[in-house]
């Protein structure tokens, strides 16, 4: 049974319960928000668990996590536990899921042993069907879809740099199943000083983010250009807008309400990041032996276009160019430090 804040506060006072919070995927995005949550663990009366692999996980375990931010100074934290083994975690009250899409369903399956029907899960991945993909594998918990605008990357093992974006999480309901408010995660965000917005209907916000991130990701990766270089190129900017219009057509066909200015609003967001910023997909794509999220962007647009009988020639063309240059991976490989997600 879910405890209301007063009941939980009383139990904490008696030493009976601390929140157990899991941060899954401690790359750029997960590292920034995970660090803020970790630094607030005493205010939250919480244990904070990081799931991180490789040299990055080893460095955090040894020295803690350092986040160098553009406006908040240097954030340093030491989580309750850093592990690559989910089986070492206790039952969780809340989960922030920040893995890449190609790891999502495997993680969701493994989470079943750690959650109950009162556990709150907030996935901050790019994409418009993330909640549905988690639900296929995760039998319990309440999932609150989310999107985030932030520029981050792993600078070196144990060190993350944040240098762009609004650093804000938008989360909320996506179906009648999630009829109740996210009381635990709302408290986590508030006490961690994380900028967040609750939406009774989060779906338009997910599409707003997707209209921004999918075209920029496809173009930066395909043409090996930074966000600033794309913004400076009339040809590439036109391609970004054309891709945005294809995504908008898919949203319109599903009666998702979006503002009339969505294309230009989304395009101008490219100026919110330093000129040298690379997209997450681009960073993954440029490493030969690393999997990437092309299916989350080009593949998803093409499939949905076929299902809705809407032509997506720009997405199809760019996706073909991307596949010609780098074949998709059949197995996941460990991503090296220093190459993580900016947006």
C-alpha positions in Angstrom: 0.0 0.0 0.0 1.3 3.5 -0.9 2.1 5.7 2.1 1.1 9.3 1.9 3.9 11.8 2.7 2.8 12.2 6.4 2.8 8.5 7.0 6.1 8.0 5.4 7.6 10.9 7.4 6.4 9.3 10.6 8.0 6.0 9.6 11.2 7.7 8.8 11.2 9.4 12.1 10.9 6.0 13.7 13.7 4.6 11.5 11.3 2.2 9.8 11.7 3.1 6.2 14.0 5.0 3.8 13.2 5.5 0.2 15.1 3.2 -2.2 15.8 5.1 -5.4 17.5 3.4 -8.4 19.3 5.4 -11.2 19.7 3.1 -14.2 22.2 4.4 -16.8 24.6 6.9 -15.3 25.8 8.5 -18.5 25.4 12.2 -19.2 21.7 12.5 -18.5 21.5 9.9 -15.7 24.7 11.2 -14.2 23.5 14.8 -14.0 20.0 14.0 -12.5 21.4 11.1 -10.5 24.0 13.4 -8.9 21.4 15.9 -7.8 19.2 13.2 -6.3 22.2 11.6 -4.6 23.2 14.9 -3.1 19.7 15.2 -1.6 19.5 11.7 -0.2 19.5 12.9 3.5 16.8 15.4 2.8 14.9 12.7 1.1 15.8 10.1 3.8 16.7 7.9 0.9 19.3 5.3 -0.3 20.4 6.1 -3.9 21.7 3.3 -6.1 23.6 3.8 -9.3 23.7 1.1 -12.0 26.8 1.8 -14.1 29.2 -0.3 -16.0 32.9 -0.4 -17.0 35.5 2.2 -16.2 32.9 4.9 -15.5 31.2 2.7 -12.9 34.5 1.7 -11.4 35.6 5.4 -11.1 32.3 6.4 -9.4 32.6 3.5 -7.0 36.1 4.6 -6.1 35.9 8.4 -6.0 32.2 9.3 -6.3 30.6 11.1 -9.3 31.6 14.6 -10.3 29.4 16.8 -12.5 30.7 20.0 -14.0 27.8 22.3 -14.8 27.4 25.5 -16.7 25.5 27.3 -14.0 25.5 25.3 -10.8 29.2 24.8 -10.3 30.7 21.4 -9.6 28.4 18.8 -8.1 29.9 15.8 -6.3 28.2 12.9 -4.8 28.8 9.4 -3.4 25.8 7.1 -3.9 24.8 4.4 -1.5 25.9 1.7 -3.9 27.4 1.6 -7.4 27.0 -1.7 -9.2 26.7 -3.2 -12.7 24.6 -6.1 -11.2 20.9 -5.3 -10.7 20.6 -8.3 -8.4 22.5 -6.4 -5.7 19.8 -3.8 -5.4 16.9 -3.9 -2.8 13.2 -3.4 -3.7 12.8 0.0 -5.1 10.3 2.8 -4.4 11.4 4.9 -7.4 13.4 4.4 -10.6 14.9 6.9 -13.0 15.6 5.1 -16.2 18.3 6.7 -18.4 19.7 3.8 -20.5 19.8 3.9 -24.3 16.8 2.4 -26.1 18.7 -0.7 -27.2 19.1 -1.7 -23.5 15.6 -0.7 -22.5 13.6 -4.0 -22.8 16.4 -6.1 -21.2 16.5 -3.7 -18.3 12.7 -3.6 -17.9 12.6 -7.4 -17.8 15.3 -7.5 -15.0 13.4 -4.8 -13.0 10.5 -7.1 -12.3 12.3 -8.6 -9.3 12.9 -5.1 -7.7 9.5 -3.4 -8.1 5.9 -3.6 -6.8 2.7 -2.0 -7.9 3.6 1.1 -5.9 7.0 1.6 -7.5 7.2 4.7 -9.6 9.3 4.6 -12.8 10.2 7.6 -14.8 12.1 6.9 -18.1 13.9 9.9 -19.6 14.7 8.4 -23.0 14.2 10.0 -26.4 11.3 8.4 -28.2 7.5 8.4 -28.4 6.7 4.8 -27.4 9.1 4.3 -24.5 6.4 3.6 -21.9 4.8 1.0 -24.1 8.1 -0.7 -24.7 8.7 -0.9 -20.9 5.2 -2.1 -20.2 5.7 -5.1 -22.5 8.4 -6.4 -20.1 7.6 -4.8 -16.8 4.6 -6.4 -15.1 4.2 -4.1 -12.2 5.0 -0.5 -11.2 3.5 2.8 -12.4 5.3 4.2 -15.4 5.3 8.0 -15.9 6.6 8.8 -19.4 9.0 11.8 -19.5 11.3 13.8 -21.7 14.2 16.0 -20.9 16.1 18.9 -22.4 19.8 18.9 -21.4 23.3 18.9 -22.9 25.7 16.5 -21.2 28.4 14.0 -21.9 30.9 11.9 -20.0 34.2 13.9 -19.9 36.2 11.0 -18.4 35.4 8.1 -16.2 33.6 9.4 -13.1 33.3 12.9 -14.5 30.3 14.4 -16.4 30.0 17.8 -18.1 26.8 19.7 -18.5 27.0 22.6 -20.9 23.6 23.2 -22.5 19.8 22.8 -22.4 17.2 23.8 -19.9 18.1 20.9 -17.5 14.4 20.2 -17.1 12.3 17.0 -16.8 8.7 16.9 -18.1 6.7 13.9 -16.9 3.2 12.9 -16.4 0.3 10.6 -17.4 -0.1 8.9 -20.7 -3.2 6.7 -20.1 -6.0 6.1 -17.6 -3.8 3.4 -16.0 -1.7 6.2 -14.6 -4.6 8.0 -13.0 -2.8 8.9 -9.7 -0.1 11.5 -9.3 3.5 10.6 -9.0 3.8 11.5 -5.3 7.2 9.9 -4.7 9.0 11.2 -7.8 7.5 14.6 -7.4 9.0 14.7 -3.9 12.3 13.4 -5.2 12.5 16.1 -7.9 11.5 18.9 -5.6 13.9 18.0 -2.8 16.7 17.4 -5.3 16.2 20.9 -6.8 15.6 19.3 -10.2 13.5 21.5 -12.5 10.5 19.5 -13.4 7.0 19.9 -14.8 4.0 17.6 -14.2 1.6 17.1 -17.1 -1.8 15.5 -16.8 -1.3 14.5 -20.5 2.4 14.1 -21.3 1.9 12.9 -24.9 2.1 16.3 -26.6 5.3 17.0 -24.8 6.8 13.7 -25.9 6.0 14.6 -29.5 7.3 18.1 -29.0 10.7 16.7 -27.9 10.7 14.1 -30.7 10.0 16.7 -33.4 13.2 18.4 -32.1 15.5 15.5 -31.4 14.8 13.0 -34.2 15.6 15.3 -37.1 18.6 16.9 -35.5 19.9 13.4 -34.5 19.5 12.0 -38.0 21.1 15.0 -39.8 24.0 15.4 -37.4 24.9 11.7 -37.6 24.3 11.4 -41.4 26.5 14.4 -42.3 28.9 14.3 -39.4 28.1 17.9 -38.4 27.6 19.5 -35.0 24.4 21.3 -34.0 26.1 24.7 -34.8 27.2 23.5 -38.2 23.7 22.3 -39.0 22.2 25.6 -37.9 24.8 27.5 -40.1 24.0 25.4 -43.2 21.0 26.5 -45.3 20.9 23.0 -47.0 21.1 21.0 -43.7 18.7 23.4 -42.0 16.2 22.8 -44.8 16.5 19.1 -44.4 16.0 19.3 -40.6 12.8 21.3 -41.2 11.6 18.8 -43.8 12.1 15.9 -41.4 10.3 17.9 -38.7 7.3 18.3 -41.0 7.3 14.5 -41.6 7.1 13.9 -37.9 4.5 16.6 -37.5 2.3 14.9 -40.1 2.5 11.7 -38.1 1.4 13.5 -34.9 -1.4 15.3 -36.7 -2.7 12.1 -38.2 -3.1 10.8 -34.6 -4.8 14.0 -33.4 -2.0 15.0 -31.0 -2.4 18.7 -30.3 0.7 20.7 -31.0 1.2 24.5 -31.5 1.1 26.0 -35.0 4.6 27.3 -34.5 6.0 23.9 -33.5 8.4 23.6 -36.5 10.2 26.9 -36.0 10.1 26.6 -32.2 11.8 23.2 -32.5 14.3 24.3 -35.0 15.3 27.3 -32.9 16.0 25.0 -30.0 19.2 24.1 -31.8 20.5 27.5 -30.6 20.1 26.5 -27.0 23.2 24.4 -27.1 26.9 25.3 -27.7 27.8 25.2 -31.4 30.1 22.2 -31.0 27.4 20.0 -29.4 26.9 16.6 -30.9 23.7 14.6 -30.5 23.6 11.4 -28.5 22.9 9.4 -31.7 25.7 11.0 -33.5 28.3 10.2 -30.8 27.2 6.5 -30.8 27.0 6.4 -34.6 30.6 7.6 -35.1 32.1 4.7 -33.1 32.3 1.6 -35.4 31.8 -1.1 -32.8 29.0 0.6 -30.8 25.3 0.1 -31.2 23.2 3.2 -31.9 19.6 4.4 -31.8 18.9 4.7 -35.5 15.8 2.6 -35.0 14.4 5.0 -32.4 14.6 7.8 -35.0 14.6 6.9 -38.7 13.2 3.4 -38.2 10.3 4.5 -36.0 9.3 7.4 -38.3 9.4 5.1 -41.4 7.3 2.3 -39.6 4.7 4.7 -38.3 4.5 6.4 -41.7 3.7 3.1 -43.3 1.1 2.3 -40.7 -0.6 5.6 -41.1 -0.1 5.7 -44.9 1.9 8.9 -44.7 5.0 9.3 -46.9 8.3 9.9 -45.2 10.8 10.3 -48.0 13.3 12.4 -46.1 13.5 10.0 -43.2 13.7 7.1 -45.6 16.5 8.7 -47.6 18.6 9.8 -44.6 18.1 6.4 -42.9 19.4 4.6 -46.1 22.5 6.9 -46.1 23.1 6.1 -42.4 22.8 2.4 -42.9 25.2 2.5 -45.9 27.9 4.2 -43.9 27.5 1.9 -40.8 25.8 -1.4 -40.6 23.6 -1.9 -37.5 25.1 -3.9 -34.6 23.8 -7.3 -33.8 25.2 -7.4 -30.3 25.6 -4.6 -27.7 29.2 -3.5 -27.0 30.4 -1.5 -24.1 30.5 2.2 -24.8 33.9 3.9 -24.0 33.9 6.8 -21.5 33.9 10.3 -23.0 31.2 9.4 -25.6 27.8 9.8 -24.0 24.6 11.6 -24.6 24.4 15.4 -25.0 20.7 15.6 -25.9 
